[in-house]
Amino acid sequence: MKLLEDLRAQAAATTSVFQRQLLKEDIARLEKLQMLLVEISDGAGFKKQAMTLGWTPGDIRTFELNPELAAFIETVWQRQSDVEINSA
């Protein structure tokens, strides 16, 4: 995932301890999201699990990230589906 590569490069390059920590947290979430793509083969199941991936502590306030988070998750799913179709 290009986004993961970019975030890792940013984390390695930053001199800010706080920015590096935030980037590491984002990287961990995206790695979990990537693992879900491998584990779950249906779109509805993936999207449901992806919404409770720890985007906020305990996912208590994750609903506040909608509709942007839902759109992001949909895009990730669509991108994965496009890759699978093109590689078949």
PDB file of N, CA, C and O in Angstrom:
ATOM      1  N   MET A   1       0.851  -1.166   0.000  1.00  0.00           N
ATOM      2  CA  MET A   1       0.000   0.000   0.000  1.00  0.00           C
ATOM      3  C   MET A   1       0.903   1.237   0.000  1.00  0.00           C
ATOM      4  O   MET A   1       1.727   1.423   0.895  1.00  0.00           O
ATOM      5  N   LYS A   2       0.731   2.060  -1.005  1.00  0.00           N
ATOM      6  CA  LYS A   2       1.573   3.251  -1.168  1.00  0.00           C
ATOM      7  C   LYS A   2       1.466   4.189   0.042  1.00  0.00           C
ATOM      8  O   LYS A   2       2.464   4.765   0.476  1.00  0.00           O
ATOM      9  N   LEU A   3       0.277   4.334   0.569  1.00  0.00           N
ATOM     10  CA  LEU A   3       0.086   5.197   1.729  1.00  0.00           C
ATOM     11  C   LEU A   3       0.960   4.755   2.903  1.00  0.00           C
ATOM     12  O   LEU A   3       1.551   5.588   3.590  1.00  0.00           O
ATOM     13  N   LEU A   4       1.040   3.449   3.127  1.00  0.00           N
ATOM     14  CA  LEU A   4       1.887   2.917   4.198  1.00  0.00           C
ATOM     15  C   LEU A   4       3.357   3.252   3.952  1.00  0.00           C
ATOM     16  O   LEU A   4       4.070   3.659   4.870  1.00  0.00           O
ATOM     17  N   GLU A   5       3.798   3.081   2.729  1.00  0.00           N
ATOM     18  CA  GLU A   5       5.188   3.408   2.384  1.00  0.00           C
ATOM     19  C   GLU A   5       5.481   4.882   2.650  1.00  0.00           C
ATOM     20  O   GLU A   5       6.524   5.228   3.206  1.00  0.00           O
ATOM     21  N   ASP A   6       4.556   5.740   2.250  1.00  0.00           N
ATOM     22  CA  ASP A   6       4.736   7.181   2.452  1.00  0.00           C
ATOM     23  C   ASP A   6       4.797   7.542   3.935  1.00  0.00           C
ATOM     24  O   ASP A   6       5.632   8.345   4.353  1.00  0.00           O
ATOM     25  N   LEU A   7       3.908   6.942   4.726  1.00  0.00           N
ATOM     26  CA  LEU A   7       3.898   7.235   6.162  1.00  0.00           C
ATOM     27  C   LEU A   7       5.160   6.725   6.851  1.00  0.00           C
ATOM     28  O   LEU A   7       5.692   7.386   7.743  1.00  0.00           O
ATOM     29  N   ARG A   8       5.637   5.560   6.442  1.00  0.00           N
ATOM     30  CA  ARG A   8       6.888   5.043   7.018  1.00  0.00           C
ATOM     31  C   ARG A   8       8.057   5.959   6.689  1.00  0.00           C
ATOM     32  O   ARG A   8       8.901   6.219   7.546  1.00  0.00           O
ATOM     33  N   ALA A   9       8.112   6.444   5.474  1.00  0.00           N
ATOM     34  CA  ALA A   9       9.177   7.368   5.073  1.00  0.00           C
ATOM     35  C   ALA A   9       9.086   8.669   5.860  1.00  0.00           C
ATOM     36  O   ALA A   9      10.100   9.220   6.288  1.00  0.00           O
ATOM     37  N   GLN A  10       7.866   9.152   6.043  1.00  0.00           N
ATOM     38  CA  GLN A  10       7.668  10.372   6.830  1.00  0.00           C
ATOM     39  C   GLN A  10       8.108  10.165   8.275  1.00  0.00           C
ATOM     40  O   GLN A  10       8.777  11.025   8.846  1.00  0.00           O
ATOM     41  N   ALA A  11       7.741   9.043   8.863  1.00  0.00           N
ATOM     42  CA  ALA A  11       8.111   8.750  10.250  1.00  0.00           C
ATOM     43  C   ALA A  11       9.618   8.664  10.403  1.00  0.00           C
ATOM     44  O   ALA A  11      10.171   9.120  11.404  1.00  0.00           O
ATOM     45  N   ALA A  12      10.282   8.084   9.422  1.00  0.00           N
ATOM     46  CA  ALA A  12      11.741   7.957   9.483  1.00  0.00           C
ATOM     47  C   ALA A  12      12.430   9.306   9.322  1.00  0.00           C
ATOM     48  O   ALA A  12      13.524   9.515   9.845  1.00  0.00           O
ATOM     49  N   ALA A  13      11.798  10.208   8.607  1.00  0.00           N
ATOM     50  CA  ALA A  13      12.433  11.493   8.301  1.00  0.00           C
ATOM     51  C   ALA A  13      12.146  12.591   9.319  1.00  0.00           C
ATOM     52  O   ALA A  13      12.901  13.560   9.399  1.00  0.00           O
ATOM     53  N   THR A  14      11.085  12.464  10.089  1.00  0.00           N
ATOM     54  CA  THR A  14      10.707  13.546  10.986  1.00  0.00           C
ATOM     55  C   THR A  14      11.641  13.643  12.192  1.00  0.00           C
ATOM     56  O   THR A  14      12.155  12.637  12.680  1.00  0.00           O
ATOM     57  N   THR A  15      11.845  14.851  12.653  1.00  0.00           N
ATOM     58  CA  THR A  15      12.659  15.064  13.853  1.00  0.00           C
ATOM     59  C   THR A  15      11.772  15.261  15.087  1.00  0.00           C
ATOM     60  O   THR A  15      12.266  15.310  16.214  1.00  0.00           O
ATOM     61  N   SER A  16      10.483  15.371  14.867  1.00  0.00           N
ATOM     62  CA  SER A  16       9.545  15.564  15.968  1.00  0.00           C
ATOM     63  C   SER A  16       9.155  14.226  16.582  1.00  0.00           C
ATOM     64  O   SER A  16       8.642  13.345  15.893  1.00  0.00           O
ATOM     65  N   VAL A  17       9.398  14.081  17.857  1.00  0.00           N
ATOM     66  CA  VAL A  17       9.036  12.854  18.560  1.00  0.00           C
ATOM     67  C   VAL A  17       7.520  12.662  18.544  1.00  0.00           C
ATOM     68  O   VAL A  17       7.035  11.539  18.401  1.00  0.00           O
ATOM     69  N   PHE A  18       6.785  13.743  18.690  1.00  0.00           N
ATOM     70  CA  PHE A  18       5.330  13.664  18.730  1.00  0.00           C
ATOM     71  C   PHE A  18       4.768  13.280  17.366  1.00  0.00           C
ATOM     72  O   PHE A  18       3.882  12.431  17.272  1.00  0.00           O
ATOM     73  N   GLN A  19       5.286  13.909  16.306  1.00  0.00           N
ATOM     74  CA  GLN A  19       4.825  13.578  14.966  1.00  0.00           C
ATOM     75  C   GLN A  19       5.171  12.126  14.626  1.00  0.00           C
ATOM     76  O   GLN A  19       4.363  11.424  14.018  1.00  0.00           O
ATOM     77  N   ARG A  20       6.356  11.676  15.010  1.00  0.00           N
ATOM     78  CA  ARG A  20       6.752  10.300  14.755  1.00  0.00           C
ATOM     79  C   ARG A  20       5.799   9.331  15.453  1.00  0.00           C
ATOM     80  O   ARG A  20       5.409   8.322  14.866  1.00  0.00           O
ATOM     81  N   GLN A  21       5.425   9.621  16.684  1.00  0.00           N
ATOM     82  CA  GLN A  21       4.506   8.750  17.426  1.00  0.00           C
ATOM     83  C   GLN A  21       3.144   8.691  16.748  1.00  0.00           C
ATOM     84  O   GLN A  21       2.575   7.611  16.596  1.00  0.00           O
ATOM     85  N   LEU A  22       2.618   9.843  16.339  1.00  0.00           N
ATOM     86  CA  LEU A  22       1.324   9.862  15.657  1.00  0.00           C
ATOM     87  C   LEU A  22       1.379   9.077  14.344  1.00  0.00           C
ATOM     88  O   LEU A  22       0.442   8.354  14.004  1.00  0.00           O
ATOM     89  N   LEU A  23       2.474   9.224  13.618  1.00  0.00           N
ATOM     90  CA  LEU A  23       2.643   8.481  12.373  1.00  0.00           C
ATOM     91  C   LEU A  23       2.713   6.981  12.636  1.00  0.00           C
ATOM     92  O   LEU A  23       2.139   6.191  11.886  1.00  0.00           O
ATOM     93  N   LYS A  24       3.412   6.586  13.692  1.00  0.00           N
ATOM     94  CA  LYS A  24       3.491   5.164  14.037  1.00  0.00           C
ATOM     95  C   LYS A  24       2.119   4.597  14.366  1.00  0.00           C
ATOM     96  O   LYS A  24       1.812   3.462  14.003  1.00  0.00           O
ATOM     97  N   GLU A  25       1.292   5.380  15.053  1.00  0.00           N
ATOM     98  CA  GLU A  25      -0.061   4.930  15.375  1.00  0.00           C
ATOM     99  C   GLU A  25      -0.885   4.769  14.104  1.00  0.00           C
ATOM    100  O   GLU A  25      -1.630   3.799  13.966  1.00  0.00           O
ATOM    101  N   ASP A  26      -0.756   5.713  13.177  1.00  0.00           N
ATOM    102  CA  ASP A  26      -1.469   5.608  11.897  1.00  0.00           C
ATOM    103  C   ASP A  26      -0.978   4.403  11.101  1.00  0.00           C
ATOM    104  O   ASP A  26      -1.776   3.689  10.494  1.00  0.00           O
ATOM    105  N   ILE A  27       0.312   4.181  11.102  1.00  0.00           N
ATOM    106  CA  ILE A  27       0.892   3.036  10.400  1.00  0.00           C
ATOM    107  C   ILE A  27       0.337   1.734  10.965  1.00  0.00           C
ATOM    108  O   ILE A  27      -0.031   0.835  10.208  1.00  0.00           O
ATOM    109  N   ALA A  28       0.275   1.630  12.283  1.00  0.00           N
ATOM    110  CA  ALA A  28      -0.259   0.416  12.919  1.00  0.00           C
ATOM    111  C   ALA A  28      -1.712   0.177  12.515  1.00  0.00           C
ATOM    112  O   ALA A  28      -2.101  -0.963  12.260  1.00  0.00           O
ATOM    113  N   ARG A  29      -2.514   1.236  12.455  1.00  0.00           N
ATOM    114  CA  ARG A  29      -3.917   1.086  12.046  1.00  0.00           C
ATOM    115  C   ARG A  29      -4.010   0.616  10.602  1.00  0.00           C
ATOM    116  O   ARG A  29      -4.806  -0.264  10.276  1.00  0.00           O
ATOM    117  N   LEU A  30      -3.200   1.204   9.748  1.00  0.00           N
ATOM    118  CA  LEU A  30      -3.238   0.820   8.335  1.00  0.00           C
ATOM    119  C   LEU A  30      -2.723  -0.597   8.117  1.00  0.00           C
ATOM    120  O   LEU A  30      -3.196  -1.296   7.221  1.00  0.00           O
ATOM    121  N   GLU A  31      -1.767  -1.023   8.920  1.00  0.00           N
ATOM    122  CA  GLU A  31      -1.300  -2.412   8.835  1.00  0.00           C
ATOM    123  C   GLU A  31      -2.422  -3.373   9.232  1.00  0.00           C
ATOM    124  O   GLU A  31      -2.590  -4.428   8.619  1.00  0.00           O
ATOM    125  N   LYS A  32      -3.189  -3.003  10.264  1.00  0.00           N
ATOM    126  CA  LYS A  32      -4.335  -3.826  10.661  1.00  0.00           C
ATOM    127  C   LYS A  32      -5.378  -3.859   9.537  1.00  0.00           C
ATOM    128  O   LYS A  32      -5.968  -4.901   9.253  1.00  0.00           O
ATOM    129  N   LEU A  33      -5.590  -2.712   8.913  1.00  0.00           N
ATOM    130  CA  LEU A  33      -6.536  -2.631   7.811  1.00  0.00           C
ATOM    131  C   LEU A  33      -6.086  -3.519   6.660  1.00  0.00           C
ATOM    132  O   LEU A  33      -6.903  -4.197   6.037  1.00  0.00           O
ATOM    133  N   GLN A  34      -4.813  -3.516   6.384  1.00  0.00           N
ATOM    134  CA  GLN A  34      -4.256  -4.353   5.327  1.00  0.00           C
ATOM    135  C   GLN A  34      -4.420  -5.837   5.662  1.00  0.00           C
ATOM    136  O   GLN A  34      -4.707  -6.644   4.778  1.00  0.00           O
ATOM    137  N   MET A  35      -4.241  -6.193   6.924  1.00  0.00           N
ATOM    138  CA  MET A  35      -4.439  -7.585   7.346  1.00  0.00           C
ATOM    139  C   MET A  35      -5.900  -8.009   7.174  1.00  0.00           C
ATOM    140  O   MET A  35      -6.183  -9.146   6.799  1.00  0.00           O
ATOM    141  N   LEU A  36      -6.817  -7.090   7.449  1.00  0.00           N
ATOM    142  CA  LEU A  36      -8.233  -7.395   7.261  1.00  0.00           C
ATOM    143  C   LEU A  36      -8.549  -7.714   5.803  1.00  0.00           C
ATOM    144  O   LEU A  36      -9.387  -8.568   5.514  1.00  0.00           O
ATOM    145  N   LEU A  37      -7.873  -7.024   4.887  1.00  0.00           N
ATOM    146  CA  LEU A  37      -8.089  -7.285   3.467  1.00  0.00           C
ATOM    147  C   LEU A  37      -7.758  -8.730   3.116  1.00  0.00           C
ATOM    148  O   LEU A  37      -8.397  -9.328   2.251  1.00  0.00           O
ATOM    149  N   VAL A  38      -6.766  -9.279   3.783  1.00  0.00           N
ATOM    150  CA  VAL A  38      -6.358 -10.663   3.537  1.00  0.00           C
ATOM    151  C   VAL A  38      -7.326 -11.639   4.206  1.00  0.00           C
ATOM    152  O   VAL A  38      -7.640 -12.692   3.650  1.00  0.00           O
ATOM    153  N   GLU A  39      -7.794 -11.283   5.397  1.00  0.00           N
ATOM    154  CA  GLU A  39      -8.614 -12.191   6.192  1.00  0.00           C
ATOM    155  C   GLU A  39     -10.082 -12.240   5.786  1.00  0.00           C
ATOM    156  O   GLU A  39     -10.726 -13.281   5.911  1.00  0.00           O
ATOM    157  N   ILE A  40     -10.612 -11.128   5.305  1.00  0.00           N
ATOM    158  CA  ILE A  40     -12.052 -11.041   5.038  1.00  0.00           C
ATOM    159  C   ILE A  40     -12.282 -10.849   3.552  1.00  0.00           C
ATOM    160  O   ILE A  40     -11.749  -9.921   2.943  1.00  0.00           O
ATOM    161  N   SER A  41     -13.071 -11.725   2.980  1.00  0.00           N
ATOM    162  CA  SER A  41     -13.242 -11.702   1.528  1.00  0.00           C
ATOM    163  C   SER A  41     -14.493 -10.981   1.041  1.00  0.00           C
ATOM    164  O   SER A  41     -14.629 -10.729  -0.156  1.00  0.00           O
ATOM    165  N   ASP A  42     -15.405 -10.646   1.946  1.00  0.00           N
ATOM    166  CA  ASP A  42     -16.596  -9.937   1.483  1.00  0.00           C
ATOM    167  C   ASP A  42     -16.557  -8.470   1.919  1.00  0.00           C
ATOM    168  O   ASP A  42     -16.088  -8.136   3.007  1.00  0.00           O
ATOM    169  N   GLY A  43     -17.057  -7.622   1.050  1.00  0.00           N
ATOM    170  CA  GLY A  43     -17.003  -6.181   1.277  1.00  0.00           C
ATOM    171  C   GLY A  43     -17.709  -5.729   2.531  1.00  0.00           C
ATOM    172  O   GLY A  43     -17.176  -4.913   3.283  1.00  0.00           O
ATOM    173  N   ALA A  44     -18.904  -6.246   2.772  1.00  0.00           N
ATOM    174  CA  ALA A  44     -19.674  -5.822   3.946  1.00  0.00           C
ATOM    175  C   ALA A  44     -18.951  -6.189   5.242  1.00  0.00           C
ATOM    176  O   ALA A  44     -18.876  -5.383   6.169  1.00  0.00           O
ATOM    177  N   GLY A  45     -18.424  -7.401   5.296  1.00  0.00           N
ATOM    178  CA  GLY A  45     -17.694  -7.833   6.489  1.00  0.00           C
ATOM    179  C   GLY A  45     -16.436  -7.025   6.709  1.00  0.00           C
ATOM    180  O   GLY A  45     -16.112  -6.656   7.838  1.00  0.00           O
ATOM    181  N   PHE A  46     -15.723  -6.749   5.620  1.00  0.00           N
ATOM    182  CA  PHE A  46     -14.509  -5.940   5.722  1.00  0.00           C
ATOM    183  C   PHE A  46     -14.833  -4.556   6.248  1.00  0.00           C
ATOM    184  O   PHE A  46     -14.172  -4.069   7.165  1.00  0.00           O
ATOM    185  N   LYS A  47     -15.837  -3.922   5.682  1.00  0.00           N
ATOM    186  CA  LYS A  47     -16.184  -2.548   6.072  1.00  0.00           C
ATOM    187  C   LYS A  47     -16.624  -2.488   7.534  1.00  0.00           C
ATOM    188  O   LYS A  47     -16.279  -1.551   8.253  1.00  0.00           O
ATOM    189  N   LYS A  48     -17.386  -3.489   7.969  1.00  0.00           N
ATOM    190  CA  LYS A  48     -17.844  -3.527   9.363  1.00  0.00           C
ATOM    191  C   LYS A  48     -16.657  -3.651  10.315  1.00  0.00           C
ATOM    192  O   LYS A  48     -16.560  -2.905  11.289  1.00  0.00           O
ATOM    193  N   GLN A  49     -15.757  -4.590  10.038  1.00  0.00           N
ATOM    194  CA  GLN A  49     -14.581  -4.780  10.888  1.00  0.00           C
ATOM    195  C   GLN A  49     -13.656  -3.572  10.834  1.00  0.00           C
ATOM    196  O   GLN A  49     -13.082  -3.179  11.850  1.00  0.00           O
ATOM    197  N   ALA A  50     -13.513  -2.989   9.659  1.00  0.00           N
ATOM    198  CA  ALA A  50     -12.610  -1.852   9.485  1.00  0.00           C
ATOM    199  C   ALA A  50     -13.062  -0.630  10.278  1.00  0.00           C
ATOM    200  O   ALA A  50     -12.234   0.176  10.702  1.00  0.00           O
ATOM    201  N   MET A  51     -14.361  -0.489  10.479  1.00  0.00           N
ATOM    202  CA  MET A  51     -14.869   0.664  11.228  1.00  0.00           C
ATOM    203  C   MET A  51     -14.542   0.574  12.721  1.00  0.00           C
ATOM    204  O   MET A  51     -14.601   1.581  13.427  1.00  0.00           O
ATOM    205  N   THR A  52     -14.202  -0.612  13.204  1.00  0.00           N
ATOM    206  CA  THR A  52     -13.896  -0.781  14.627  1.00  0.00           C
ATOM    207  C   THR A  52     -12.448  -1.236  14.806  1.00  0.00           C
ATOM    208  O   THR A  52     -12.158  -2.158  15.569  1.00  0.00           O
ATOM    209  N   LEU A  53     -11.574  -0.586  14.104  1.00  0.00           N
ATOM    210  CA  LEU A  53     -10.173  -0.983  14.080  1.00  0.00           C
ATOM    211  C   LEU A  53      -9.327  -0.218  15.093  1.00  0.00           C
ATOM    212  O   LEU A  53      -8.114  -0.417  15.165  1.00  0.00           O
ATOM    213  N   GLY A  54      -9.952   0.643  15.865  1.00  0.00           N
ATOM    214  CA  GLY A  54      -9.205   1.429  16.834  1.00  0.00           C
ATOM    215  C   GLY A  54      -8.816   2.792  16.300  1.00  0.00           C
ATOM    216  O   GLY A  54      -7.749   3.317  16.620  1.00  0.00           O
ATOM    217  N   TRP A  55      -9.686   3.361  15.486  1.00  0.00           N
ATOM    218  CA  TRP A  55      -9.389   4.682  14.918  1.00  0.00           C
ATOM    219  C   TRP A  55      -9.357   5.743  16.007  1.00  0.00           C
ATOM    220  O   TRP A  55      -8.640   6.737  15.892  1.00  0.00           O
ATOM    221  N   THR A  56     -10.133   5.531  17.062  1.00  0.00           N
ATOM    222  CA  THR A  56     -10.073   6.379  18.261  1.00  0.00           C
ATOM    223  C   THR A  56      -9.939   5.426  19.450  1.00  0.00           C
ATOM    224  O   THR A  56     -10.260   4.245  19.323  1.00  0.00           O
ATOM    225  N   PRO A  57      -9.472   5.913  20.602  1.00  0.00           N
ATOM    226  CA  PRO A  57      -9.313   5.014  21.760  1.00  0.00           C
ATOM    227  C   PRO A  57     -10.613   4.274  22.080  1.00  0.00           C
ATOM    228  O   PRO A  57     -11.642   4.884  22.370  1.00  0.00           O
ATOM    229  N   GLY A  58     -10.538   2.956  22.019  1.00  0.00           N
ATOM    230  CA  GLY A  58     -11.711   2.133  22.293  1.00  0.00           C
ATOM    231  C   GLY A  58     -12.820   2.287  21.258  1.00  0.00           C
ATOM    232  O   GLY A  58     -13.924   1.779  21.453  1.00  0.00           O
ATOM    233  N   ASP A  59     -12.541   2.968  20.183  1.00  0.00           N
ATOM    234  CA  ASP A  59     -13.520   3.267  19.131  1.00  0.00           C
ATOM    235  C   ASP A  59     -14.743   4.003  19.663  1.00  0.00           C
ATOM    236  O   ASP A  59     -15.805   3.986  19.042  1.00  0.00           O
ATOM    237  N   ILE A  60     -14.588   4.639  20.801  1.00  0.00           N
ATOM    238  CA  ILE A  60     -15.711   5.350  21.416  1.00  0.00           C
ATOM    239  C   ILE A  60     -16.171   6.528  20.560  1.00  0.00           C
ATOM    240  O   ILE A  60     -17.366   6.815  20.484  1.00  0.00           O
ATOM    241  N   ARG A  61     -15.223   7.209  19.915  1.00  0.00           N
ATOM    242  CA  ARG A  61     -15.589   8.402  19.141  1.00  0.00           C
ATOM    243  C   ARG A  61     -15.379   8.213  17.641  1.00  0.00           C
ATOM    244  O   ARG A  61     -15.375   9.185  16.886  1.00  0.00           O
ATOM    245  N   THR A  62     -15.206   6.984  17.215  1.00  0.00           N
ATOM    246  CA  THR A  62     -14.970   6.719  15.795  1.00  0.00           C
ATOM    247  C   THR A  62     -16.119   7.245  14.937  1.00  0.00           C
ATOM    248  O   THR A  62     -15.897   7.686  13.810  1.00  0.00           O
ATOM    249  N   PHE A  63     -17.341   7.200  15.460  1.00  0.00           N
ATOM    250  CA  PHE A  63     -18.494   7.689  14.691  1.00  0.00           C
ATOM    251  C   PHE A  63     -18.313   9.141  14.260  1.00  0.00           C
ATOM    252  O   PHE A  63     -18.895   9.568  13.263  1.00  0.00           O
ATOM    253  N   GLU A  64     -17.516   9.898  14.998  1.00  0.00           N
ATOM    254  CA  GLU A  64     -17.282  11.303  14.647  1.00  0.00           C
ATOM    255  C   GLU A  64     -16.431  11.450  13.386  1.00  0.00           C
ATOM    256  O   GLU A  64     -16.396  12.520  12.779  1.00  0.00           O
ATOM    257  N   LEU A  65     -15.756  10.388  12.999  1.00  0.00           N
ATOM    258  CA  LEU A  65     -14.911  10.429  11.809  1.00  0.00           C
ATOM    259  C   LEU A  65     -15.706  10.169  10.528  1.00  0.00           C
ATOM    260  O   LEU A  65     -15.184  10.327   9.425  1.00  0.00           O
ATOM    261  N   ASN A  66     -16.963   9.774  10.679  1.00  0.00           N
ATOM    262  CA  ASN A  66     -17.820   9.554   9.505  1.00  0.00           C
ATOM    263  C   ASN A  66     -18.208  10.886   8.909  1.00  0.00           C
ATOM    264  O   ASN A  66     -18.299  11.848   9.673  1.00  0.00           O
ATOM    265  N   PRO A  67     -18.438  11.031   7.662  1.00  0.00           N
ATOM    266  CA  PRO A  67     -18.421  10.029   6.605  1.00  0.00           C
ATOM    267  C   PRO A  67     -17.033   9.829   5.985  1.00  0.00           C
ATOM    268  O   PRO A  67     -16.859   8.971   5.120  1.00  0.00           O
ATOM    269  N   GLU A  68     -16.057  10.611   6.422  1.00  0.00           N
ATOM    270  CA  GLU A  68     -14.722  10.526   5.834  1.00  0.00           C
ATOM    271  C   GLU A  68     -14.095   9.144   6.008  1.00  0.00           C
ATOM    272  O   GLU A  68     -13.508   8.606   5.069  1.00  0.00           O
ATOM    273  N   LEU A  69     -14.217   8.573   7.195  1.00  0.00           N
ATOM    274  CA  LEU A  69     -13.635   7.256   7.448  1.00  0.00           C
ATOM    275  C   LEU A  69     -14.325   6.196   6.603  1.00  0.00           C
ATOM    276  O   LEU A  69     -13.665   5.334   6.022  1.00  0.00           O
ATOM    277  N   ALA A  70     -15.634   6.256   6.533  1.00  0.00           N
ATOM    278  CA  ALA A  70     -16.375   5.292   5.712  1.00  0.00           C
ATOM    279  C   ALA A  70     -15.955   5.398   4.249  1.00  0.00           C
ATOM    280  O   ALA A  70     -15.804   4.383   3.570  1.00  0.00           O
ATOM    281  N   ALA A  71     -15.767   6.610   3.768  1.00  0.00           N
ATOM    282  CA  ALA A  71     -15.331   6.809   2.378  1.00  0.00           C
ATOM    283  C   ALA A  71     -13.918   6.263   2.171  1.00  0.00           C
ATOM    284  O   ALA A  71     -13.625   5.668   1.133  1.00  0.00           O
ATOM    285  N   PHE A  72     -13.050   6.464   3.153  1.00  0.00           N
ATOM    286  CA  PHE A  72     -11.685   5.943   3.071  1.00  0.00           C
ATOM    287  C   PHE A  72     -11.699   4.419   3.019  1.00  0.00           C
ATOM    288  O   PHE A  72     -11.016   3.819   2.190  1.00  0.00           O
ATOM    289  N   ILE A  73     -12.470   3.796   3.897  1.00  0.00           N
ATOM    290  CA  ILE A  73     -12.556   2.334   3.954  1.00  0.00           C
ATOM    291  C   ILE A  73     -13.134   1.788   2.643  1.00  0.00           C
ATOM    292  O   ILE A  73     -12.656   0.781   2.122  1.00  0.00           O
ATOM    293  N   GLU A  74     -14.141   2.442   2.129  1.00  0.00           N
ATOM    294  CA  GLU A  74     -14.719   2.046   0.841  1.00  0.00           C
ATOM    295  C   GLU A  74     -13.664   2.121  -0.261  1.00  0.00           C
ATOM    296  O   GLU A  74     -13.572   1.221  -1.096  1.00  0.00           O
ATOM    297  N   THR A  75     -12.876   3.181  -0.267  1.00  0.00           N
ATOM    298  CA  THR A  75     -11.832   3.337  -1.276  1.00  0.00           C
ATOM    299  C   THR A  75     -10.785   2.239  -1.160  1.00  0.00           C
ATOM    300  O   THR A  75     -10.345   1.691  -2.171  1.00  0.00           O
ATOM    301  N   VAL A  76     -10.384   1.914   0.064  1.00  0.00           N
ATOM    302  CA  VAL A  76      -9.411   0.838   0.276  1.00  0.00           C
ATOM    303  C   VAL A  76      -9.975  -0.472  -0.256  1.00  0.00           C
ATOM    304  O   VAL A  76      -9.267  -1.216  -0.936  1.00  0.00           O
ATOM    305  N   TRP A  77     -11.240  -0.767   0.042  1.00  0.00           N
ATOM    306  CA  TRP A  77     -11.866  -1.996  -0.429  1.00  0.00           C
ATOM    307  C   TRP A  77     -11.935  -2.021  -1.961  1.00  0.00           C
ATOM    308  O   TRP A  77     -11.607  -3.029  -2.587  1.00  0.00           O
ATOM    309  N   GLN A  78     -12.357  -0.922  -2.545  1.00  0.00           N
ATOM    310  CA  GLN A  78     -12.451  -0.853  -4.005  1.00  0.00           C
ATOM    311  C   GLN A  78     -11.086  -1.029  -4.654  1.00  0.00           C
ATOM    312  O   GLN A  78     -10.951  -1.728  -5.659  1.00  0.00           O
ATOM    313  N   ARG A  79     -10.087  -0.398  -4.079  1.00  0.00           N
ATOM    314  CA  ARG A  79      -8.724  -0.513  -4.627  1.00  0.00           C
ATOM    315  C   ARG A  79      -8.260  -1.964  -4.580  1.00  0.00           C
ATOM    316  O   ARG A  79      -7.675  -2.462  -5.542  1.00  0.00           O
ATOM    317  N   GLN A  80      -8.516  -2.637  -3.470  1.00  0.00           N
ATOM    318  CA  GLN A  80      -8.135  -4.046  -3.335  1.00  0.00           C
ATOM    319  C   GLN A  80      -8.892  -4.895  -4.345  1.00  0.00           C
ATOM    320  O   GLN A  80      -8.317  -5.792  -4.961  1.00  0.00           O
ATOM    321  N   SER A  81     -10.180  -4.615  -4.517  1.00  0.00           N
ATOM    322  CA  SER A  81     -10.985  -5.363  -5.484  1.00  0.00           C
ATOM    323  C   SER A  81     -10.449  -5.165  -6.896  1.00  0.00           C
ATOM    324  O   SER A  81     -10.389  -6.114  -7.677  1.00  0.00           O
ATOM    325  N   ASP A  82     -10.057  -3.929  -7.227  1.00  0.00           N
ATOM    326  CA  ASP A  82      -9.493  -3.634  -8.555  1.00  0.00           C
ATOM    327  C   ASP A  82      -8.188  -4.393  -8.769  1.00  0.00           C
ATOM    328  O   ASP A  82      -7.941  -4.917  -9.856  1.00  0.00           O
ATOM    329  N   VAL A  83      -7.354  -4.450  -7.735  1.00  0.00           N
ATOM    330  CA  VAL A  83      -6.074  -5.173  -7.837  1.00  0.00           C
ATOM    331  C   VAL A  83      -6.325  -6.652  -8.070  1.00  0.00           C
ATOM    332  O   VAL A  83      -5.664  -7.268  -8.906  1.00  0.00           O
ATOM    333  N   GLU A  84      -7.279  -7.234  -7.336  1.00  0.00           N
ATOM    334  CA  GLU A  84      -7.585  -8.657  -7.489  1.00  0.00           C
ATOM    335  C   GLU A  84      -8.123  -8.960  -8.884  1.00  0.00           C
ATOM    336  O   GLU A  84      -7.764  -9.977  -9.478  1.00  0.00           O
ATOM    337  N   ILE A  85      -8.969  -8.098  -9.405  1.00  0.00           N
ATOM    338  CA  ILE A  85      -9.539  -8.298 -10.731  1.00  0.00           C
ATOM    339  C   ILE A  85      -8.448  -8.207 -11.799  1.00  0.00           C
ATOM    340  O   ILE A  85      -8.408  -9.017 -12.725  1.00  0.00           O
ATOM    341  N   ASN A  86      -7.571  -7.224 -11.663  1.00  0.00           N
ATOM    342  CA  ASN A  86      -6.519  -7.020 -12.658  1.00  0.00           C
ATOM    343  C   ASN A  86      -5.436  -8.086 -12.612  1.00  0.00           C
ATOM    344  O   ASN A  86      -4.773  -8.344 -13.617  1.00  0.00           O
ATOM    345  N   SER A  87      -5.250  -8.712 -11.442  1.00  0.00           N
ATOM    346  CA  SER A  87      -4.215  -9.747 -11.344  1.00  0.00           C
ATOM    347  C   SER A  87      -4.733 -11.132 -11.709  1.00  0.00           C
ATOM    348  O   SER A  87      -3.957 -12.078 -11.844  1.00  0.00           O
ATOM    349  N   ALA A  88      -6.054 -11.245 -11.869  1.00  0.00           N
ATOM    350  CA  ALA A  88      -6.648 -12.555 -12.216  1.00  0.00           C
ATOM    351  C   ALA A  88      -6.517 -12.862 -13.694  1.00  0.00           C
ATOM    352  O   ALA A  88      -6.961 -13.916 -14.148  1.00  0.00           O
TER     353      ALA A  88
END
